[in-house]
Amino acid sequence: MGFLLGAVIAACAAGMAAGAAAQTPTKASSASVLINSNTSIVVGPEEPGPVKKAAEDLQSDFEKVFGSKPRIVQSLADGGGTAILIGEKAKLPEALRPAGLTDRESFSISVTSSEAKAQPAKIVLLAGADMRGTIYAIYEFSQEYLGVDPLYYWTDHQPPRRMRIEIPAGLDKKFPSPVFKYRGFFINDEDLLTGWAPGEKKDHTGISLAVWNKIFETVLRLKGNMISPGTWIFPDDPQVKLAGERGLIITQHHATPLGMNVARWPKDVPYSYTEHPEILERAWKDAVNEYQPGQEVLWTVGLRGLSDASYARFDPNVRGNDKLLGELITKAINNQMKIVRAVRPNAQFITNLWQEGARLVHEGYLKIPPEVGTVWADTGYGFLQDKGEVTKGEGAYYHVAMYNGRANQLTEMVPVDRIDSELGRYIKAGATNYFLVNTSDIRPVSMTVKAVMDIAWKGLPSSAPDEDMRFYRQWSSEEFGPKAADKVAEIYKQYFVTPATVPNHQPSIPYGDNYYQTEARGFLLRYMVGFPLYFLPGQAPTWEVPRVFSGSFDHYRIPSLSDALKGEIERCGEAQPRWDALWQKALAAEQLVPPDRRPFYRAHVLAMIAIDRESNRILRLVAQAVEDARNGQIARARQAAEQSLAAFDEISKAESNAEYGKWKNWYRGDWLTGIYRTRQLVQVFLKQLDDPLGHMPPPILWDNWEGYYHIMHYEGSRTVDVN
C-alpha cells in the first residue's frame, strides 16, 4: 500500500483493517483548489531517485512563481490543508489510484479530496503509469499550471509571480503514451557548451555536471526519455552516471557503437575487423563493461571508422566493395549483440543508418536482424534518407543543428514545415520506435528543439496547410509576448527562405552558418597558398569536398576558383537585400517584445539573423576581394576585405548582446564554425596584399580538430581499452 497507508491508519480507529484504512476519495466541491507557497509536495520514500529529483525541480518552480519553496514531505499526514501528491500508480493506495494509466509513460493530473482527518482536504494528484510517466506528470503540471517554460534554462523565461493559482476542482486529465517510444537528445559537436561551461577540473567532464543536469532536466521537461551525452565520450564518464540518476536511458550515436570511443583509438593498434576482429571485439566488450550495471542502455550496433568516417576508409579489404562492406557490418552487428547479451540478456538494440548505412540497406547489402530497430538518418538538413521505404517499427535520427562545414552550428536552419512533413511521414507509417534529435549546443536551436520534441511526444497537432505558422505564432507568443507574436512568426517564416541555396542540388539546400565561413576561408587559402583545403582520413590532401549535404560521402570537384568566386558573388549578392530587409523587420519587431524578454529576443532572433546576414556579406566581399586580387586590382581587393571586417564587427556586436547574465562567454567556444578564424585569415590576406612575400603568421592552415581537442581535453591521454 506504500507510504500513505500508515498515515491513513493513524487517523482511523484502532484495529481497523489495512484494506479499509485508506479513505475513498470523494468528489471535490465546485470551488477551485488554491495552491500557493504553503502547499506541500508529498513524495513517498518508495519513489525512485529520478522522481524525487523532478519533485525538487517542482519545488524550485514554486519558488519562481510564489517567492518561496514549499515543503517536500513523505506523508500526506504532514501535508497540511492542500497538498500535491506525486506517485507512480502502483505505489499509491488502491483507493487513490487513477483509472487507466496502463500504458508505458502515460500519466494523469487530477484533483481529489479525502475525508480522513489526518490528510489534506484537497489533493492535487500527479500520477504516472511508471517512473517516467510520474516525472512527466510533474513537469506537465509545472508547465500548464505554474507557467514554467520547459526550455526556461535556455530561453531565460521566468514565469509570472503569483500569490496563488486556482486549479479546477474537477480536474481529471489523462495523457497517453508518447507517440515515439524512445525520444531524446544527442549533444553533438558541443564546442559552445564546452567553452562556456567547462567541467574538466572539477567534474572530470568536458561540460560541467551542473549544466549536464540542466540538459537532462530539459529532456525530461520535453517528455524525452533518452540521451546520447556527448560526441567522443567514454561509458563511465560522470555525465553518463548522472543521466541515469535523472531517469534517462543512455544511447550511443552512430559513430560509437556499444559506446566505444573510436576518436580515442590507441596509436599503432590495427583497426580492422577483417584482419583483427579479436581486437575490436575486446574493445566492444570493455566498453559494454564500463557502463554501470544498473545503467539503462539502448544499445547502438554497427561498424564505422575512426572519428565518424566510413569503415571502408580504414580497411582496404572492403574499400570500393559495398557487398563485402555490408556483409562485414552485418557480421559486426550480430557479434555485438552476442557481446551485450552475454551480460545483459534483455538488451534492446538499434542501428543508425547514417551516411553509407542507408545506401547499403537500399542496395540490399546490409542485413539488419529483426530484433534490431532500424533508424533512418536525415541528411543533416532535415530530409530523411529512407527514400519513402520507411516501415512500421523503424525510427529516425534527425538534425536541427549540424556541424559539417556546410550546415548550421550557431543558428536555426530547419523550417518547421519540413519537420512536420518528414516526421509526419514516419508517424503515418508507424515508424515510431525511436527518435533522436541532434541538438548540438541546444541554445541556438531552442525553437526547433521544441518543435521536434513536441511531435515526438504527442504527434502532429493538425494537418492544416499553415501548421508551421501556427507553431511560429505559438512559440513567439510564449517567448516574446502576444503583441509581438504575429510579426515574429512572419520573421521566422521569412528567415528560412532568405539564404542563398547550394547550386545544382535537390532538394534545395540553404547556405548555413558553416557554409559561409568554410567557403570564405577556402577562397582565402586558395589565393594565398594554393594549398588543398580538405584532408580526408586515410587519403592525400584534396580539393574535393565531402558532399555531406547529399547524405553520402561521395565527393564533388570544386569548380575552378574563378567560377566559384563568380558564383558566390552572384548568389550572395542576390540574397543580401533579402537579409537586409529581414533585419529591418526584426529590429522593428523588437519594440513589440516586453522589455524583460528582449534579451532572449536579441540572443535568439537578432543574433541568428545577424550571424547569417553578415556571414553572407562576408562571403560575398571575400569572394570579391580574392577576384579583384587575382585580376591585379589590389586597391579594390583591399577595400572589399576591409568592408568584410566591418561585417565581422556586426557579428561580434550581436554575439555580445546574446552573452547577457549567465551566458557570458557563450561564443568563446566557437571553435568549429570558427568565425574568428575567418577574420584572422582576412587580416592575413590584407597583409599579403601589401607584401606578397611577407611571412605568414602560424598556423595559416587550420582544421576543425582544434575544436575536438578542446572538447576532449578532459580525457587527457586516455584511449580505448583493447586488452
C-alpha positions in Angstrom: 0.0 0.0 0.0 3.0 2.3 0.4 3.7 5.4 2.5 0.1 6.7 2.5 -1.3 3.7 4.3 0.5 4.4 7.6 -0.8 8.0 7.7 -4.4 6.9 7.0 -4.3 4.1 9.5 -3.1 6.6 12.2 -6.2 8.6 11.5 -8.6 5.7 11.7 -10.0 3.7 14.7 -7.6 1.3 16.3 -7.8 -2.2 14.9 -9.2 -1.1 11.5 -8.1 -3.4 8.8 -5.4 -2.1 6.5 -7.6 -2.6 3.4 -10.2 -0.3 4.8 -7.8 2.3 6.2 -7.4 4.3 3.0 -10.4 6.6 2.7 -12.3 6.5 -0.5 -11.8 9.9 -2.2 -14.9 12.0 -2.6 -15.7 14.4 -5.4 -14.2 17.8 -4.8 -16.5 20.7 -4.4 -17.2 23.0 -7.3 -14.8 25.6 -5.9 -11.3 25.7 -7.2 -8.4 24.3 -5.4 -5.9 27.0 -4.4 -2.2 26.4 -4.4 0.5 28.7 -3.1 3.8 28.7 -1.3 2.2 26.9 1.7 1.1 23.9 -0.4 3.1 20.9 0.4 4.7 18.5 -2.1 4.3 14.8 -1.0 6.7 12.2 -2.3 6.8 8.9 -0.6 10.0 7.2 0.3 9.3 4.4 -2.2 9.6 6.7 -5.1 12.8 6.3 -7.1 15.6 8.9 -7.1 14.7 10.4 -10.5 11.1 11.1 -9.3 12.5 12.8 -6.2 14.8 15.0 -8.4 11.9 16.0 -10.5 9.9 16.9 -7.4 12.8 19.1 -6.3 12.6 20.9 -9.7 8.9 21.4 -9.0 9.9 22.9 -5.6 12.2 25.3 -7.4 9.4 26.1 -9.9 7.1 27.0 -6.9 9.8 29.4 -5.7 9.9 31.1 -9.1 6.2 31.7 -9.0 5.4 32.2 -5.3 8.7 33.5 -4.0 9.5 30.7 -1.6 10.0 26.9 -1.7 7.2 24.7 -0.4 8.0 21.8 1.9 8.6 18.3 0.4 7.3 15.7 2.8 6.9 11.9 2.7 3.4 11.6 4.1 0.0 13.2 3.4 -0.4 13.4 7.2 2.3 16.1 7.1 0.8 17.8 4.0 -1.4 20.5 5.5 -4.6 21.7 4.1 -3.8 21.2 0.4 -1.0 19.0 -1.0 0.4 17.9 -4.3 0.8 14.2 -4.2 3.3 12.6 -6.5 3.4 8.9 -7.1 3.6 6.0 -9.5 0.2 4.4 -9.8 1.3 1.0 -8.5 2.8 2.7 -5.4 -0.4 4.5 -4.4 -3.1 3.0 -2.2 -5.7 1.4 -4.4 -8.4 4.0 -3.4 -6.2 6.8 -4.8 -5.1 5.1 -8.0 -6.4 6.9 -11.0 -8.3 4.9 -13.6 -6.4 3.9 -16.7 -2.7 4.6 -16.8 -1.8 1.1 -18.1 0.4 2.2 -21.0 4.1 3.0 -20.7 4.9 6.5 -19.7 1.3 7.6 -19.5 0.3 10.0 -16.7 -2.6 12.0 -15.3 -3.2 15.2 -13.4 -6.3 15.3 -11.2 -7.8 16.8 -8.1 -9.4 14.6 -5.4 -10.2 15.0 -1.7 -10.1 12.9 1.4 -12.4 12.6 4.4 -9.5 11.4 6.6 -8.8 14.0 9.3 -5.1 13.3 9.1 -5.0 14.0 5.4 -5.2 17.3 3.5 -8.7 18.2 2.4 -7.7 18.7 -1.2 -5.1 16.7 -3.1 -3.6 17.5 -6.5 -2.6 14.1 -7.7 0.3 13.8 -10.2 0.4 10.1 -11.1 2.2 8.1 -13.7 2.0 4.6 -15.1 5.7 4.1 -14.3 8.7 6.1 -13.2 8.9 8.3 -16.3 5.2 8.8 -16.5 5.3 10.2 -13.0 8.2 12.5 -13.9 6.2 13.8 -16.9 3.2 14.4 -14.7 5.3 16.7 -12.5 6.7 18.7 -15.4 3.4 18.9 -17.3 1.8 20.3 -14.2 4.5 22.8 -13.8 4.2 23.9 -17.4 0.5 24.0 -17.7 -0.5 25.4 -14.3 2.6 27.2 -13.0 3.5 28.6 -16.4 7.1 27.3 -16.4 8.7 27.1 -19.8 10.2 23.6 -20.4 13.2 25.3 -22.1 13.4 28.0 -19.4 17.1 27.4 -18.8 17.9 28.2 -22.4 15.3 30.9 -23.0 15.6 32.6 -19.6 11.9 32.7 -19.4 10.7 33.1 -15.9 7.0 32.5 -15.0 5.0 35.5 -13.7 4.9 35.9 -10.0 1.6 35.0 -8.4 0.1 35.0 -4.9 -1.9 31.9 -5.6 -3.1 29.7 -8.5 -6.5 28.2 -8.9 -6.7 24.6 -10.0 -10.2 23.4 -11.3 -11.7 21.2 -8.6 -13.0 18.8 -11.2 -9.6 18.4 -12.9 -9.0 14.9 -14.3 -6.7 15.0 -17.3 -5.2 11.9 -18.8 -2.1 11.9 -21.0 -1.5 8.8 -23.2 1.8 7.1 -24.1 4.2 9.2 -26.2 4.0 8.7 -29.9 7.6 7.7 -30.3 8.8 5.0 -27.9 12.3 6.3 -27.5 12.9 10.1 -27.7 15.8 12.2 -26.8 18.8 14.5 -27.5 22.2 13.9 -29.0 24.6 16.6 -27.6 27.0 16.7 -30.5 30.0 18.8 -31.5 29.5 20.6 -28.2 32.0 23.3 -28.7 29.9 26.2 -27.4 28.8 24.3 -24.3 32.4 23.2 -23.6 33.8 26.7 -24.0 31.1 28.3 -21.9 30.8 25.8 -19.0 33.9 23.6 -18.9 33.8 21.0 -16.3 37.2 19.2 -16.6 39.0 20.3 -13.5 36.1 19.9 -11.0 33.8 17.3 -12.7 36.2 15.5 -15.0 33.9 16.1 -17.9 34.0 18.4 -20.9 30.9 20.2 -19.8 30.2 20.9 -16.1 27.9 18.5 -14.4 25.7 21.4 -13.3 25.0 22.2 -17.0 24.6 18.5 -17.8 22.0 18.3 -15.1 20.1 21.1 -16.8 20.4 19.4 -20.1 18.9 16.2 -18.6 16.1 18.2 -16.9 15.3 19.8 -20.3 15.0 16.4 -22.0 12.6 15.3 -19.3 10.6 18.5 -19.3 10.1 18.0 -23.1 8.9 14.4 -22.3 12.1 12.7 -23.6 13.4 9.5 -22.1 16.8 9.1 -23.8 20.2 10.9 -24.1 23.4 10.5 -26.0 25.5 12.7 -23.7 28.4 14.0 -25.9 30.3 13.2 -29.1 33.5 11.5 -28.0 32.9 10.2 -24.5 33.6 7.1 -22.5 30.8 4.9 -21.0 32.0 5.6 -17.4 32.1 9.4 -17.8 30.4 11.2 -14.9 27.6 12.6 -17.1 26.6 9.1 -18.1 26.0 8.2 -14.5 24.2 11.5 -13.8 21.9 10.8 -16.8 20.8 7.5 -15.2 20.2 9.3 -11.8 17.9 11.6 -13.7 15.9 8.6 -15.1 17.2 8.8 -18.7 18.1 5.9 -20.9 21.6 6.1 -22.3 22.0 5.5 -26.0 25.1 5.8 -28.3 25.3 7.7 -31.6 26.1 6.2 -34.9 29.9 6.6 -34.6 30.3 4.9 -31.2 28.6 1.5 -31.4 28.3 0.0 -27.9 29.8 3.2 -26.5 33.3 2.6 -27.9 35.1 6.0 -28.2 36.7 5.5 -31.6 38.2 9.0 -31.5 40.5 7.7 -28.8 41.6 4.6 -30.6 45.2 3.8 -29.4 48.0 4.7 -31.6 49.6 1.9 -33.6 46.8 -0.6 -32.9 45.2 -2.0 -36.0 41.6 -1.0 -36.7 40.5 -3.8 -39.0 37.5 -6.1 -38.4 38.6 -8.1 -41.4 42.2 -8.9 -40.2 42.0 -8.4 -36.5 38.4 -8.9 -35.4 39.6 -10.0 -31.9 40.9 -6.5 -31.2 37.6 -4.8 -31.9 35.6 -7.4 -30.1 37.8 -6.9 -27.0 37.3 -3.2 -27.2 33.5 -3.6 -27.6 33.4 -5.9 -24.5 35.4 -3.5 -22.5 33.1 -0.6 -23.5 30.0 -2.6 -22.5 31.5 -3.5 -19.1 32.4 0.2 -18.5 28.7 1.0 -18.1 27.4 0.7 -14.6 25.4 -2.5 -14.0 22.2 -0.6 -13.2 22.5 1.8 -16.2 19.5 1.6 -18.5 21.0 1.4 -22.0 19.5 1.3 -25.5 22.4 -0.2 -27.5 23.6 1.1 -30.8 25.2 -1.5 -33.0 27.1 -1.1 -36.3 30.6 -0.6 -37.7 32.1 2.7 -38.6 35.6 4.0 -39.0 37.6 6.2 -36.7 36.2 9.7 -36.0 32.9 9.3 -37.8 34.1 8.2 -41.1 33.0 5.2 -43.2 34.7 2.0 -42.0 35.7 1.3 -45.7 38.3 4.1 -45.4 40.3 2.1 -42.9 40.0 -1.3 -44.4 41.3 -1.8 -48.0 39.7 -5.3 -48.0 36.2 -3.8 -48.3 37.0 -0.4 -49.8 35.1 0.1 -53.0 33.1 -3.1 -52.5 29.7 -2.4 -51.0 28.8 -6.1 -50.9 31.7 -7.0 -48.7 31.3 -3.9 -46.6 27.6 -4.7 -46.0 28.5 -8.3 -45.1 31.2 -7.2 -42.6 28.9 -4.7 -40.9 26.2 -7.4 -40.7 28.7 -9.7 -39.0 29.7 -7.0 -36.6 26.1 -6.3 -35.6 25.5 -9.9 -34.8 28.6 -10.3 -32.8 28.0 -7.1 -30.9 24.6 -8.3 -29.9 26.1 -11.5 -28.6 28.6 -9.5 -26.6 25.9 -7.4 -24.9 23.5 -10.2 -24.3 26.3 -12.2 -22.5 26.0 -9.6 -19.7 22.5 -8.2 -20.4 20.2 -10.9 -21.7 17.2 -8.5 -22.2 19.2 -5.8 -24.0 17.4 -3.8 -26.7 19.2 -2.6 -29.9 19.0 -0.1 -32.7 21.3 0.6 -35.7 21.6 4.1 -37.1 21.8 4.3 -40.9 23.9 7.4 -41.1 25.7 8.1 -44.4 26.8 4.8 -46.0 24.4 2.8 -43.9 21.4 4.0 -45.7 23.0 3.3 -49.1 24.0 -0.3 -48.1 20.4 -1.0 -46.9 18.9 0.4 -50.1 21.3 -1.7 -52.2 20.4 -4.9 -50.2 24.0 -5.4 -48.9 23.3 -4.7 -45.2 21.1 -7.2 -43.4 19.7 -5.9 -40.1 18.5 -8.6 -37.7 14.7 -8.4 -37.0 15.3 -7.7 -33.3 17.4 -4.6 -34.1 15.5 -1.4 -34.6 16.3 0.3 -37.9 16.9 4.0 -37.6 17.0 6.2 -40.7 19.1 9.3 -40.6 18.5 12.6 -42.3 20.9 14.4 -44.5 21.8 16.9 -41.8 19.2 19.3 -43.2 16.0 17.6 -42.0 15.4 15.4 -45.1 15.2 11.7 -44.0 17.0 9.3 -46.3 14.6 6.3 -46.4 13.5 7.2 -50.0 9.9 6.5 -48.9 10.7 3.0 -47.8 10.3 3.5 -44.0 8.1 0.9 -42.4 6.4 0.3 -39.1 8.6 -0.2 -36.1 11.5 1.8 -37.5 12.7 5.3 -36.4 14.5 8.5 -37.2 17.8 10.2 -36.4 17.2 13.9 -37.1 19.3 17.1 -37.1 18.1 20.6 -36.2 21.8 21.6 -35.9 24.8 20.1 -37.6 28.5 20.8 -37.9 29.8 19.6 -41.2 31.4 22.6 -42.8 28.2 23.4 -44.6 25.1 23.4 -42.4 24.3 25.3 -39.1 26.0 25.3 -35.8 25.2 28.8 -34.5 21.7 29.5 -35.9 18.4 27.8 -36.7 18.2 26.2 -40.1 15.5 23.6 -40.4 12.0 25.0 -41.1 9.0 23.7 -39.1 7.1 22.7 -42.3 9.9 20.3 -43.2 9.9 18.9 -39.7 6.2 18.4 -39.8 6.3 16.8 -43.3 9.2 14.3 -42.5 8.1 13.3 -39.0 4.5 13.1 -40.2 5.5 10.5 -42.8 7.1 8.4 -40.0 4.1 8.7 -37.8 1.8 7.7 -40.6 4.0 4.7 -41.4 4.1 3.6 -37.7 7.9 4.2 -37.7 7.8 5.5 -34.2 10.2 3.2 -32.3 13.0 5.8 -32.0 13.6 9.5 -32.4 17.0 11.0 -31.6 17.4 14.7 -32.4 20.9 16.2 -32.8 20.7 19.5 -30.9 24.4 20.3 -30.9 24.6 23.1 -28.2 20.8 23.4 -27.8 20.6 27.2 -27.1 20.9 28.4 -30.8 18.2 26.0 -31.9 15.8 26.1 -29.0 12.8 26.7 -31.2 13.2 23.7 -33.4 14.2 21.5 -30.5 10.8 22.4 -29.0 9.1 21.6 -32.4 10.6 18.2 -32.8 10.2 17.1 -29.2 6.5 18.1 -29.2 5.9 15.9 -32.2 7.9 13.0 -30.7 5.7 13.2 -27.6 2.2 13.9 -28.9 2.4 13.8 -32.7 1.3 16.4 -35.2 -1.4 18.7 -33.9 -3.2 19.1 -37.2 -2.8 18.8 -41.0 -3.5 22.5 -41.7 -1.5 23.9 -44.6 -0.2 26.7 -42.3 0.7 24.5 -39.4 4.3 25.9 -39.4 2.9 29.4 -38.9 0.7 28.2 -36.1 3.8 26.9 -34.3 5.8 30.0 -35.0 3.0 32.1 -33.6 2.6 29.9 -30.5 6.4 29.9 -29.9 6.6 33.7 -30.5 3.6 34.4 -28.2 5.0 32.3 -25.4 8.6 33.6 -25.7 8.1 37.2 -26.9 4.5 38.0 -25.9 1.1 38.1 -27.8 1.7 41.6 -29.1 4.8 40.5 -31.0 3.6 37.1 -32.0 2.3 37.7 -35.5 5.3 39.9 -36.5 7.9 37.5 -35.1 6.2 34.5 -36.6 6.5 36.2 -40.0 10.1 36.8 -39.4 10.8 33.1 -38.7 8.9 32.1 -41.8 10.9 34.6 -43.9 14.2 33.7 -42.2 14.1 30.1 -43.5 13.7 31.2 -47.2 16.1 34.1 -47.1 19.5 32.3 -47.6 21.1 31.5 -51.0 20.9 27.9 -51.9 23.6 25.4 -52.9 23.5 25.2 -56.7 22.5 22.0 -58.5 21.1 20.3 -55.5 17.7 18.7 -55.0 16.0 19.1 -52.6 17.1 22.7 -52.2 19.7 23.2 -49.5 20.2 26.6 -47.9 23.6 28.1 -47.0 24.2 27.5 -43.3 26.5 29.5 -41.0 29.2 26.8 -41.5 29.0 27.2 -45.3 29.8 30.9 -45.4 32.8 30.6 -43.2 34.1 27.4 -44.8 33.9 28.9 -48.3 35.4 32.2 -47.3 38.4 30.5 -45.7 38.7 28.3 -48.7 38.9 31.2 -51.1 41.5 33.0 -49.0 43.7 29.9 -48.6 43.5 29.0 -52.3 44.6 32.5 -53.2 47.3 32.9 -50.6 48.9 29.4 -50.5 47.2 27.5 -53.3 47.1 24.5 -51.0 44.4 21.8 -50.8 41.9 22.7 -48.1 40.3 19.3 -47.2 42.0 16.4 -45.5 40.1 13.2 -45.5 41.2 10.4 -43.2 43.5 7.9 -44.8 43.7 9.9 -48.0 46.0 12.5 -49.5 45.0 16.2 -49.3 42.5 17.1 -51.9 40.4 19.9 -53.3 37.4 17.6 -53.2 34.8 18.5 -50.6 32.6 15.8 -48.9 29.1 16.1 -50.2 27.8 15.9 -46.7 24.6 17.7 -47.7 23.7 14.8 -50.1 23.7 12.2 -47.3 26.7 10.4 -48.5 30.4 10.6 -48.5 30.6 10.9 -52.3 32.6 13.9 -53.4 32.3 16.5 -56.0 35.0 18.5 -57.7 35.2 22.1 -56.6 34.6 24.4 -59.6 37.6 26.4 -60.8 38.5 29.2 -58.5 37.2 31.8 -61.0 33.8 30.1 -61.4 33.5 29.6 -57.7 34.2 33.2 -56.9 31.8 34.5 -59.5 29.1 32.1 -58.3 29.3 33.2 -54.7 29.4 36.9 -55.7 26.2 36.4 -57.6 24.3 34.2 -55.2 25.3 36.1 -52.0 24.7 39.4 -53.9 21.2 38.3 -54.7 20.5 37.2 -51.1 21.9 40.3 -49.4 18.8 42.5 -50.0 16.6 39.8 -48.5 18.8 39.6 -45.4 18.8 43.4 -45.0 15.1 43.6 -45.3 14.6 40.8 -42.8 17.0 42.5 -40.4 15.0 45.7 -40.5 11.8 43.8 -39.8 13.4 42.1 -36.9 14.7 45.4 -35.4 11.2 46.9 -35.7 9.5 43.9 -34.1 11.8 44.2 -31.0 9.7 47.2 -29.9 6.7 44.9 -29.6 8.5 42.5 -27.3 8.1 43.1 -23.5 11.3 44.6 -22.0 12.1 41.5 -19.9 12.0 39.2 -23.0 14.2 41.4 -25.2 17.5 39.9 -24.0 16.3 36.5 -25.3 14.9 38.1 -28.5 18.3 39.6 -29.2 20.0 36.3 -28.4 17.8 34.1 -30.5 16.2 36.2 -33.2 18.6 39.1 -33.8 21.8 37.1 -33.2 20.5 34.4 -35.5 19.8 36.9 -38.3 22.9 38.9 -37.8 25.2 35.9 -37.9 23.7 34.7 -41.2 23.2 38.2 -42.7 26.7 39.3 -42.0 28.2 36.0 -42.9 26.5 36.2 -46.3 28.0 39.7 -46.7 31.5 38.4 -45.6 31.4 35.6 -48.2 30.4 38.0 -51.0 33.1 40.5 -50.0 35.8 37.9 -49.6 35.0 36.4 -52.9 35.1 39.9 -54.5 38.4 40.7 -52.8 40.0 37.5 -54.0 38.7 38.0 -57.5 40.0 41.6 -57.6 43.4 40.5 -56.2 43.7 37.8 -58.9 43.0 40.4 -61.5 45.6 42.8 -60.1 43.2 45.3 -58.7 44.8 45.5 -55.3 43.1 48.7 -54.1 39.7 47.3 -54.8 40.6 44.0 -53.2 41.8 45.8 -50.0 38.6 47.8 -49.9 36.4 44.7 -50.1 38.4 42.9 -47.5 38.2 45.9 -45.1 34.5 46.1 -45.6 34.3 42.4 -44.6 36.0 43.3 -41.3 33.1 45.7 -40.6 30.7 42.7 -41.1 32.7 40.7 -38.6 32.3 43.6 -36.1 28.5 43.4 -36.6 28.6 39.7 -35.7 30.7 40.4 -32.6 28.2 43.0 -31.6 25.2 40.6 -32.0 27.1 37.9 -30.1 27.9 40.3 -27.3 24.3 41.2 -26.9 23.5 37.5 -26.6 26.0 37.0 -23.8 24.0 38.6 -21.0 23.8 37.3 -17.5 24.8 33.7 -17.1 25.6 33.5 -20.9 28.9 35.5 -20.6 31.5 33.9 -22.9 28.9 31.8 -24.7 30.6 32.2 -28.0 34.1 31.7 -26.6 33.8 28.1 -27.7 33.1 28.8 -31.4 35.9 26.5 -32.5 34.1 24.6 -35.2 32.2 27.2 -37.3 35.3 29.3 -36.5 34.2 32.8 -37.4 37.2 34.2 -35.6 39.5 32.1 -37.8 37.9 33.5 -40.9 38.5 37.0 -39.6 42.2 36.2 -38.9 42.6 35.0 -42.5 41.1 38.2 -43.8 43.7 40.1 -41.8 46.5 37.9 -43.1 45.1 38.4 -46.6 45.3 42.2 -46.2 49.0 42.0 -45.1 49.7 39.7 -48.1 48.2 42.3 -50.4 50.9 44.8 -49.2 53.7 42.3 -49.1 53.0 39.0 -51.0 56.4 37.6 -49.9 56.0 38.5 -46.3 55.9 35.9 -43.5 52.5 34.4 -42.7 51.7 34.0 -39.0 51.3 30.4 -37.9 49.1 28.5 -38.2 47.9 29.6 -41.6 46.3 26.2 -42.3 43.7 25.1 -39.7 41.1 22.4 -39.5 38.2 21.6 -37.1 40.2 19.3 -34.9 41.2 22.3 -32.8 37.6 22.2 -31.6 37.7 18.5 -30.7 41.0 19.0 -28.9 39.1 21.3 -26.5 36.0 19.1 -26.3 38.0 16.0 -25.4 40.7 17.7 -23.4 39.3 16.4 -20.1 40.1 12.9 -21.2 43.8 13.5 -21.1 45.8 10.7 -22.7 43.1 8.0 -22.1 42.5 5.7 -25.0 40.1 2.8 -25.8 41.0 -0.3 -23.8 41.8 -3.1 -26.3 43.3 -5.6 -23.8 
